[in-house]
């Protein structure tokens, strides 16, 4: 019996996935549990495994394409099994919505996109993102872009429902090369235009030469209104150049989460300054003591420990807003913001209040390394009760951070700065650190946040209290 391969929810917050690469080819035998593909989720690149055994008969999503969770992206069946009903029915419809550039929040939208099939450059919608960054010169206002001829032909249909049958990869390659899909005879199943057809057309040079030599002869598309109004951007001048960078799944999630936070969550901010002299001395002693074991403790590692201990004394800060209750956590799981190429991710140091600074140091380095490689497991970046964002290494003295809901607070950490301060009536230079606590006022009151910062400052200025 045939097995439908779905785009699975590979992380708790995943709504859509981008197929990074296929690891199995069509016609290749697969067993249940084999890794079929790598999928870019909102946080990491995860493996998609087969849920059945047989032959990978059909792949319905191209590499680099994005589709909603629950969409059929491939079919596994025996070598002689008839899968025409699957490929020509639900699966084709699901893939069809993807080919038109829709990231598909549901099957209805995908079918509508397949029926409308208006070229992105005509309707004013953003074109289908590709995995590569493409830099294009803007065409003068009122004139078609060089990609438009291929896009116009490629979006109109030649099948029974009025659409050209072409794979997502073929459509993208045709648009990049200026090849008109309507001029090609597909060599794939049912006359479907596939990658080799585009490559043959490009090598022949006919379609490309025609598009360049006579752009005025290209048919003018009918006017059509986009289903959803795009974000307005200034029209570029004829000489302007621009780079459209496709949104990664991580960047989409960051945008969504921050919008959910900064709007509905009533933020307020508290800043305190701590003397870091004693902590720096203790850090040097710890690193000297454990140097032979390859342990190197950073100021941030010691800060995580101090924050965790302070949170045990202030449960209103180690809390979350659920809408129905305020949830105070008994354990402290600290999310540590790590910058990666495509945005930000927060690996979680679990039970940080129970761990020593050397153990925290090892764990943070391991998690941060795998975060940059996009190899974290969902349980390693979810479930934090409090978060820390440190920009001190970038020369930032002070900043405010946006709360990661449903957490009640987040700590923004600047860099250690040598400053003149008054001690015992004399001006001396001391290493100082500014800390800003962003609080959700639905959970944390001003006095509560201030008391937490006072406790944290005490741990930083007298670090021996952390081991007392």
N, C-alpha and C positions, 0 to 999 in steps of 0.2 A: 504494500500500500504506500502511496506517495506521501512524503513528509514535506509540509510547507515550512520554509525557513523564514522566521519573522525577525524584524528589527526588535531586539529585546531591550527591556529597561535594565541596563547593566550598572546603573547607579541609582540611589534612592530618589534623586531629583531629575533624572533624565527624562525628557519629553521627546527628543529626537536625537538621531545619531548620524554621524558622517562616516561613511565606509572608507576607512583609510587604505585598506588593501585586502584583496582576496588571496587566501593562502591555498585554495583548492581551485583547480580549473574545471571547466565543463567537461564531462566525460570521465572525470577521475573518480575512482571508488572512494567512498568515505565510510567510516564506522561511527556509531553513536559515541559522542565524546570527543571526536576529532575536532581540531580547531579549523573552522572554515574561513574566518576572516578576522581582521583587526578593525575595531570600531572606535572612533573618537567620540567619547561621551562629553558631558559638561565639565568633567574633572580630569579624566585620564584616558589613555588608550587601552581598551579592554579586548579580551579574546571572545569571539562568538563561536560557540561549539555546536556541533551537529546534535539534533535531538532524535535522529533516526539513522539507519544504515541503508546503504545502496549506492547509487551513482549520482553525482551532482549533475543533473540533467540540464538545468537552466539557471543562469544568474540574471536577475532582473534589476540589479542596481549597479551602476558603474562606480569604479573607484573615484573617490573625491566627491561623490554625490551624497546629499543629505535627505533623510526621510523620517517620518514620524514613527514613534514606537508603535508596534503592532502591524506595520506594513509588511507584506510578503516581499522578500528580496531574493528568494531562490527556491528551487524545488529539488528534492532528493527522491529518487524512485529507482526501481529496477531498470535494467538496460532496455527491456522490451515493453515496459509499461507505457500506456498512452497517457500523456500529460497534457494533451491539447486543451482539455477543459480548464486546467489550471492556468496554463500559459495564456490562453485566449480569454480567460474570464477575469476572476478576481485579481490574479497576479498582474496581468497586463494593465488593468485599471490602476492598481496601486503604483506600478512603475510609471504609468503614463502621467500621473500627476506630478511625479518627480521630474520627468523630462521637460515639462513646461516651465520649470524653475520654481515650482511650489515646494515649500518645505512641509506642507501638508499637516495641518492640525487635525484633520479627520478625513474619512473617505469621501464625504460629500464635497469638500473643497477640492480634493484631488480629481474627482470626476468632472467638476465644474471647470477646473483648469484645463483638463483634456478636451472638453467641448469647446471652450473659448479659444484656446491656442493662439492668443494674440502675441506677436513678437514682443519681447521685453523692451527693445529699443523703440517700439512704436507706442506701446501702451504707457510708457513712462515708469514702468516698474523696474526694480533692480534686477539685473541679469542673474542667471543661476551662478552662485559662487563656484569657483574652481579652486583646486588646492594650490595653484601657483598664483603669485601676485602678478597681475597684468598691468602694465603701464601703457596708456593709450593717449594719443593726441586728440583733443576734442574737435569735432567737425564744425565748420561754420554754421551759424544758426540758419535753419531752413533747408540745409542740405543733408542728405543721408550719410551716415557714417560708413566706413569701408566694410564694416561687418554686416551692415543692414541687408544687402542683397541675399546673403546666405541665410540670415536669420528670418527674413520674410518667407523665403521658400520653405525653410525648415519647419516653420510653425504651422503652415497650412497642411492639410491632410490629403492623402491619396487613397486611404483605405476606405472601408465601408462607412466609417464614421467621419470621414473628411480629414483624417490626419495622416501625415507621412509616418510610416513605420520605420523608426530608427532608434538605436540604442542611445542612452544618455551620453556615453562617451563619443559616439559618432556625431551627435548634435554639437557637442562642445568643440570637437576637432573641426567640424564643418564651419562653425561660426568663426573660429580663429583663423582658418585658411580662406574664408570668403567663398566657400563652396556652396552652391545651391543644391539642397537635398532633392528638390523636385526634378533636377536634371539627371539624377543618378538612378541606376537600376540596382536595387538591393540584392545582395547575394546571400543574405541570411535567411532564416526560416520564414516562409510566407512573404518573401520579398523585402524583409527588414534590412534597412541600411545599417551596416556595421563598420567597425574601424577600418577593415581592409579596403572597403569601398572608398572611403575618404582618402586613404593613402594613395590608392590607385588614381583618383581624380587629381590629387595634388601633383603626383609625379607626371601625369599627362599634361598638366598646366592649362588645360582648356578653360575650365570653369573659372580659375583664378584670373587668367588673362582677360576673359570676357568681363568679369566684374570690374577690373581695373580700367579697361579700355573704354567701356561704355556705361558708366554709372547712371547716365541720364536715361538709359533705356530700361532700367529696372522698373518693374511695376510698382505703382504707388500703393501703399497699404491703405485699407479703409480705416477711418478714424474710429478709435475705440476708447472707452473710459476704463481706467483701472478699477479693479474690484475694491481696492483700498487706496486712499490718497497717500502717496509717498511723502517722506519728509522733504520740505522745500529746501533747495540749495541754490545759491546764485548760479546763473548760467555762465559757463566759462566763455572767455573770449576766443576768437579764432586761433590765437597763438598760444592759448593756455594748454598746459599738460597736467595730467593728474594721475594718481595711482589709486585704484579701488582695491582695498585689502579685504578679502572675504572674511566674514565673521566666523571665528572658530566657535565650537560648542562651548568652550570655557568662557569666551568673551560674551556670548549671548547670555549665559547664566549669570555672569558678574553684573551685566546691565540689569537683568531682571531682579536679582536679589537686592541690589543697591536701590533700585526704584521702590521695591517693597519696603526698604528700611528708612530711607531718608524722608520719604513722604509721610507714611502713617505713623512712624515712631517719633514721639516727641523727645528729641535729643536735648541734652544740656551738657556743658563741658566744665570740668574742674582741672586746674593745673597746679602742680606742686613741684618744688625743686629739691633735690636731695644731694648731699655731699657723698661722693663716691670714693673718697680717699681710702677708708678702711676696707671697703670691698675690693678695691684694686690690689691692696696689699695681700689680702687673704687669697685672692685669685692667683697671684704669683706664687704663693706658697703651695697651693694645691697643684698647680701645673708643674712645679719643680719636684714635688713629691711623687707624682704619677707620670713623669716624663718617660720613664723606661717602659711603661705600659702603653705608650702612644696616646695617652689621654691629654686633651687640650681643652680646658674649660673656658668659655667665653663669658663676657659680661652678661650677654643675653641668657645664657644658661643659668647663671646665678639669679638673674631677674625672674626667670620662670619659677624657680624654687621659692623666691621671696613672695611672688604674687600668689602662688599656690597656698603657702602658709597663711598669708593675709586673708585669703578667701575663706579659709576654714573658720576664721574669727568673725567673718562678716557674710553670713549666708544670704542676706538680701542682695548682695552683689553677685554671688555665685548662684544665679537664679535665671528663670526664663518666664516670659509672658506667653500664656497659651490662649488668652481670650476668655477663658472660663475661670482659671485659677492662676496664681503665681506659684511656680514650681521651684522650690529650693532644693538644690542637689546636695547629697551627702558626701559625694566624692568630687574631686576637682580634676577636670580634664581640660587642659589648656591647649587651645588652638594657636599655632605659631604661623603667622602669615609668611609665605615664601613666594618671592617673585619668580615667575617663569616667563618664557618667551611670549606666551599668549595671554598673560594676565597674572592672576594671583590664586594661590591655593593655600589652605590652612591645614597642614598635617596636625594631628592631635597627639599630645603627650598625655597619656592616660594615667590617672592616679599620681599626678605630679607631686602632690603633697606628701606622698609616701616614699618618694625616690630621692637619692642623693644627687648632688650636682654632677658628679662624674657619670652616673647612669643617665641623667638627663642629657648631658653633652653627647654621649654616644648615640642615644636615640634620636636626638634632633638632627645630627649629621646624617644618619642613615635615612631618616624620613625625608629630609630636604633633598638629598641626592636622588632618591627615587621619585620625588615630586617633580624635579626638573626633567627626569626621563619619562614622566607621565606613566609611571609604573605603580602608583599607589593603589591599594585595594580600597573599596568604598568604606570599610570599617576603620581605615587609617586616616580618613579626612572628614569623618562625620562624628557627631556626638559630643562636640566640645561644649563645655559649660561657660567658658570665658575665653576671650581671644586677646592676643598681643600682636601689635604691628610695630616693628622697629625699623626706622629709616635713618638711624644715627650713622650707619656706615656710609650713607650717601651725603653726609655733611648737613643734614637737616637738624636744626636745633630744637624745633617744636612744631607740632602739627596736630590736627584733630582727625580721628578715624571714624568711619561709619560703622555703626553696630551691625553685627551679623545676626539677624533674627533667627530664632526667638531669644537669643541671649540678651541679658539685661544690660551688659556693659562691654566695653572694649578699651584697652589701654594703648595709647600712642606713645612711643618711646623715641626721644630725640638722641642726639649725640652727646658724649661727655665733652664739656667745654671748660677750659681753664679760665676762671673768673676771679677778679678781686672781691673778697668778702671781708666783713669786719668780724674778727674773733678776739674777744677779751680786750676790746678797745683798740685793736691794731688791724691794719689792712694787710691781708695775706691772700695769696693766690691758691685757689682750691679747685679740684675737678668737680664740676657740677653737672647734674643731669635733670632735664625737665621732663616730667611725665604728665600727660593729659588723659583724663578718664572721661570717655563719652558714656553718658548714662541714659537709659530709657526711664523717663520720669514717671511712667506708669508703674514701675517697679521700685526704682531707686530714688529716694529723696536727696536733696542737697546735703543735709547733715550726714546721711548714711554714706554717700560717696566720699565726703570729706574725711570721715572717720576711717574708711578703708585706706585712703591715701596716706593718712597719718601712720597707720600700722605698717604699710608698705615702706614708707620712708624710714621708720625705725629699724626694720629688717635690713635695709640697704646701708644705713649709716652705722649700724652695729651688727654686722653680719654674723657674729658669733651667736646671736640670738637664734639663728636658723638651725643651729646644731645643739642648742642648749636643751 
